[in-house]
Amino acid sequence: MGLAGQEKLKAARVLVVGAGGLGCPVLQYLVAAGVGNIGIVDDDTVDITNLHRQILYSANDVGKNKAITAVEKLSILNPFIQLTAYPDHLTAENAAELINSYDLVIDGSDNFETRYLVNDFCVELNKPFVFGSILRFEGQVSVFNYQNGPTYRCLFPDAEEGDNCAEAGVIGILPGIIGTYMANEAIKIITGIGEPLSGKLLVINTLANSHSVFQFSRTAATFSGQSPTTPAVHSELHADNSEMSYDEFEALQQSDPEQVLLVDVREYYEFEADNFGGENIPLSDIPESISTFPAGKKVVFYCNSGKRSLQAAKLLAQSGYEGQTFWAQRW
């Protein structure tokens, strides 16, 4: 990227939301790269159970605020940049002021509420943001609101409840892998090199060593006329990929069972542990499996939260599939 690229890094102002598993590698690489001004938002404290994945900290830091501790450690790594700790929880009351002070936001949070909050204020303030998510052995990376590109709500239109790392666990190296990808996306955006993951969701499965990229586009509306942080309903999306209730599925099975194809899009180990029946095609395998879906069927995808099943329904519908696609949370 040359001297010009390095100068862009030095002039950049980046806000990192969350100094946990994802935030640690993001911060370490951006600080080492020479990003000139970095803000760190996190009101949580270091816990001994964090240390296998939050490698910026040590056992001596247990009980300390993550944002403040991160600044202390990162200042040793690179004393020539400006680091600011915000030991606060990101809320609708402080998000606008914090986000508006920076050029780029990196979301390393671990809950849907914060992700939608970051998205909505980034859209309102016209700021791009880099997204990362991890669970068990699988991670996701994308870039939202970049040069009028798709937003987080375009991919995940409705707030969902699902497992997080604290409940379901995560292999310790996964945040390092995904966080490094996130830092790479940030550097590309800042310096103007390469092709950022705008309109693309990168899914990495560390058990299968698989990398899949799913494409998506910006929907007609971002907030559907609602205020930021209020879940918007994208009717145009659901019109083509309808959510199906258990009663609707049961009625369909009774009336026309030969035309129904039920597909569990969770990972194989999740399906083997407990399932509702049907075929098992993990979300990461859907793109290469599209040609195997029999034409004219009513395909019902399902997973625990509805997040992966909605993505699968969108992928199949966008491929020109001759049939109907539905998605469902596990009944």
ROPA-534160 format. One record per residue (C-alpha): residue number from 1; x, y, z. Coordinates in pm, whole numbers. Example, Ala and Ser with C-alpha at 12.3 -4.5 7.8 and 13.67 -1.06 7.14 Angstrom:
2
resi, X, Y, Z
1, 1230, -450, 780
2, 1367, -106, 714
This chain:
331
resi, X, Y, Z
1, 0, 0, 0
2, 305, 225, 16
3, 359, 547, 208
4, 22, 685, 93
5, -158, 388, 246
6, 35, 417, 570
7, -55, 786, 593
8, -422, 697, 548
9, -392, 454, 837
10, -229, 719, 1053
11, -511, 966, 975
12, -790, 713, 1033
13, -1029, 724, 1329
14, -1174, 384, 1419
15, -1422, 296, 1694
16, -1408, -64, 1818
17, -1721, -176, 2003
18, -1628, -461, 2235
19, -1280, -549, 2361
20, -1349, -919, 2403
21, -1272, -1223, 2189
22, -1310, -1042, 1856
23, -1201, -700, 1979
24, -864, -823, 2107
25, -715, -938, 1772
26, -882, -648, 1588
27, -721, -399, 1825
28, -381, -567, 1830
29, -350, -569, 1451
30, -489, -219, 1394
31, -263, -74, 1662
32, 37, -258, 1515
33, -60, -134, 1166
34, -48, 226, 1286
35, -414, 331, 1281
36, -380, 678, 1427
37, -684, 717, 1650
38, -875, 426, 1805
39, -1165, 437, 2050
40, -1256, 130, 2256
41, -1605, 85, 2400
42, -1660, -183, 2665
43, -1808, -167, 3014
44, -1728, -531, 3097
45, -1445, -662, 3312
46, -1192, -935, 3242
47, -1300, -1276, 3371
48, -1082, -1583, 3412
49, -1312, -1772, 3172
50, -1230, -1516, 2899
51, -859, -1581, 2886
52, -859, -1870, 2637
53, -992, -1637, 2367
54, -915, -1281, 2486
55, -540, -1309, 2456
56, -469, -940, 2507
57, -527, -994, 2880
58, -359, -1206, 3148
59, -460, -1359, 3478
60, -336, -1044, 3652
61, -607, -843, 3472
62, -906, -1036, 3609
63, -1162, -791, 3747
64, -1029, -491, 3552
65, -1230, -300, 3292
66, -1151, -429, 2944
67, -1144, -94, 2763
68, -909, 70, 3013
69, -685, -237, 3035
70, -672, -269, 2657
71, -555, 92, 2622
72, -279, 33, 2879
73, -148, -275, 2700
74, -187, -145, 2345
75, -4, 177, 2433
76, 303, -36, 2497
77, 266, -203, 2158
78, 247, 133, 1976
79, 303, 455, 2177
80, 271, 674, 1866
81, -108, 658, 1824
82, -405, 793, 2016
83, -605, 538, 2216
84, -922, 631, 2405
85, -1109, 406, 2647
86, -1486, 436, 2687
87, -1564, 208, 2985
88, -1936, 240, 2916
89, -2215, 31, 2770
90, -2313, 145, 2420
91, -2671, 273, 2437
92, -2917, 470, 2227
93, -2830, 771, 2443
94, -2453, 774, 2381
95, -2418, 594, 2046
96, -2463, 898, 1822
97, -2196, 1103, 1998
98, -1947, 816, 2006
99, -1997, 691, 1651
100, -2005, 1037, 1495
101, -1653, 1104, 1628
102, -1503, 825, 1415
103, -1476, 736, 1045
104, -1526, 361, 1075
105, -1690, 134, 1333
106, -1589, -225, 1406
107, -1851, -428, 1590
108, -1706, -702, 1806
109, -2009, -730, 2034
110, -2172, -1059, 2130
111, -2542, -970, 2133
112, -2809, -876, 1881
113, -2919, -562, 2064
114, -2579, -397, 2025
115, -2541, -509, 1664
116, -2871, -348, 1563
117, -2781, -39, 1764
118, -2446, -5, 1586
119, -2608, -66, 1248
120, -2886, 186, 1291
121, -2665, 469, 1409
122, -2404, 394, 1141
123, -2678, 423, 879
124, -2812, 742, 1033
125, -2463, 897, 1050
126, -2341, 747, 721
127, -2057, 545, 872
128, -1939, 208, 740
129, -1893, -74, 986
130, -1717, -408, 993
131, -1911, -698, 1145
132, -1793, -1024, 1296
133, -1975, -1304, 1476
134, -1857, -1630, 1633
135, -2022, -1937, 1783
136, -1880, -2281, 1863
137, -1664, -2357, 1556
138, -1810, -2115, 1301
139, -1759, -1745, 1235
140, -1900, -1477, 1004
141, -1752, -1155, 863
142, -1911, -878, 656
143, -1897, -504, 587
144, -2215, -298, 615
145, -2323, 48, 501
146, -2011, 91, 288
147, -2058, 335, -1
148, -2436, 299, 19
149, -2408, -80, 30
150, -2629, -321, 224
151, -2681, -281, 597
152, -2701, -534, 878
153, -3081, -522, 860
154, -3070, -612, 492
155, -2915, -945, 588
156, -3086, -991, 925
157, -3407, -783, 908
158, -3548, -881, 1246
159, -3394, -902, 1590
160, -3349, -1264, 1693
161, -3279, -1454, 2007
162, -3008, -1715, 1984
163, -2717, -1874, 2161
164, -2407, -1674, 2240
165, -2053, -1779, 2327
166, -2116, -1765, 2701
167, -2401, -2015, 2665
168, -2294, -2235, 2376
169, -1916, -2200, 2389
170, -1655, -2117, 2129
171, -1321, -2274, 2044
172, -1056, -2029, 2164
173, -875, -1975, 1833
174, -1190, -1885, 1636
175, -1208, -1521, 1758
176, -846, -1483, 1650
177, -927, -1604, 1299
178, -1242, -1395, 1258
179, -1097, -1091, 1435
180, -797, -1097, 1201
181, -1030, -1101, 901
182, -1217, -805, 1051
183, -895, -609, 1095
184, -805, -689, 734
185, -1141, -553, 613
186, -1085, -236, 814
187, -740, -183, 663
188, -880, -237, 312
189, -1155, 20, 370
190, -918, 277, 521
191, -651, 247, 252
192, -880, 184, -45
193, -718, -141, -151
194, -881, -470, -247
195, -1251, -553, -242
196, -1426, -519, 97
197, -1694, -772, 196
198, -1976, -528, 121
199, -2286, -720, 14
200, -2108, -1043, 102
201, -2114, -1263, 411
202, -1804, -1473, 464
203, -1874, -1787, 668
204, -1579, -1987, 801
205, -1622, -2331, 956
206, -1308, -2438, 1140
207, -1415, -2803, 1178
208, -1458, -2855, 805
209, -1202, -2590, 702
210, -1468, -2450, 471
211, -1499, -2092, 348
212, -1826, -1980, 189
213, -1932, -1638, 64
214, -2302, -1549, 42
215, -2412, -1244, -154
216, -2698, -1015, -51
217, -2827, -676, -159
218, -2960, -359, 1
219, -3333, -363, 67
220, -3561, -75, -29
221, -3581, 64, 324
222, -3345, 57, 617
223, -3566, 149, 910
224, -3909, 118, 746
225, -3985, 460, 890
226, -3894, 358, 1243
227, -3638, 512, 1473
228, -3293, 357, 1515
229, -3269, 44, 1731
230, -3633, -45, 1661
231, -3645, -377, 1468
232, -3772, -312, 1117
233, -3983, -556, 920
234, -3877, -596, 558
235, -4201, -711, 397
236, -4044, -733, 53
237, -3798, -991, 185
238, -4053, -1202, 367
239, -4288, -1197, 68
240, -4050, -1426, -122
241, -3915, -1618, 175
242, -4208, -1665, 410
243, -4171, -1773, 770
244, -4364, -2092, 842
245, -4522, -2183, 1173
246, -4552, -2539, 1299
247, -4929, -2542, 1239
248, -4875, -2433, 880
249, -4608, -2697, 829
250, -4825, -2970, 979
251, -5119, -2873, 758
252, -4893, -2873, 452
253, -4759, -3216, 542
254, -5108, -3357, 574
255, -5244, -3204, 255
256, -4950, -3254, 19
257, -4657, -3442, 182
258, -4489, -3533, -149
259, -4438, -3166, -234
260, -4270, -3072, 96
261, -3894, -3085, 147
262, -3775, -3017, 503
263, -3410, -2914, 535
264, -3218, -2862, 861
265, -2942, -2607, 787
266, -2755, -2651, 1116
267, -2416, -2819, 1131
268, -2395, -3199, 1114
269, -2301, -3235, 1480
270, -2605, -3023, 1579
271, -2834, -3236, 1363
272, -2695, -3561, 1502
273, -2739, -3444, 1860
274, -3106, -3353, 1819
275, -3326, -3294, 1516
276, -3682, -3255, 1392
277, -3629, -3474, 1089
278, -3580, -3392, 722
279, -3253, -3363, 534
280, -2942, -3205, 683
281, -2760, -2955, 460
282, -2554, -2703, 661
283, -2590, -2341, 554
284, -2229, -2332, 432
285, -2308, -2619, 190
286, -2624, -2465, 42
287, -2457, -2279, -251
288, -2298, -2596, -391
289, -2616, -2798, -323
290, -2864, -2572, -503
291, -2866, -2788, -817
292, -2973, -3091, -612
293, -3305, -2940, -499
294, -3591, -3099, -697
295, -3789, -2842, -895
296, -4142, -2752, -790
297, -4105, -2845, -424
298, -4205, -2638, -123
299, -3871, -2622, 56
300, -3884, -2547, 429
301, -3549, -2460, 588
302, -3517, -2459, 965
303, -3262, -2395, 1241
304, -3276, -2302, 1609
305, -3319, -1925, 1576
306, -3436, -1877, 1217
307, -3121, -1682, 1124
308, -2951, -1951, 918
309, -3278, -2081, 771
310, -3368, -1732, 643
311, -3028, -1705, 472
312, -3076, -2046, 311
313, -3425, -1953, 186
314, -3288, -1632, 35
315, -3004, -1815, -138
316, -3232, -2073, -295
317, -3491, -1814, -404
318, -3223, -1588, -555
319, -3083, -1879, -755
320, -3402, -1887, -964
321, -3537, -2202, -801
322, -3866, -2318, -952
323, -4062, -2371, -636
324, -4145, -2202, -307
325, -3900, -2138, -23
326, -3985, -2103, 344
327, -3787, -2063, 663
328, -3863, -2149, 1023
329, -3729, -2145, 1373
330, -3710, -2488, 1530
331, -4058, -2585, 1651
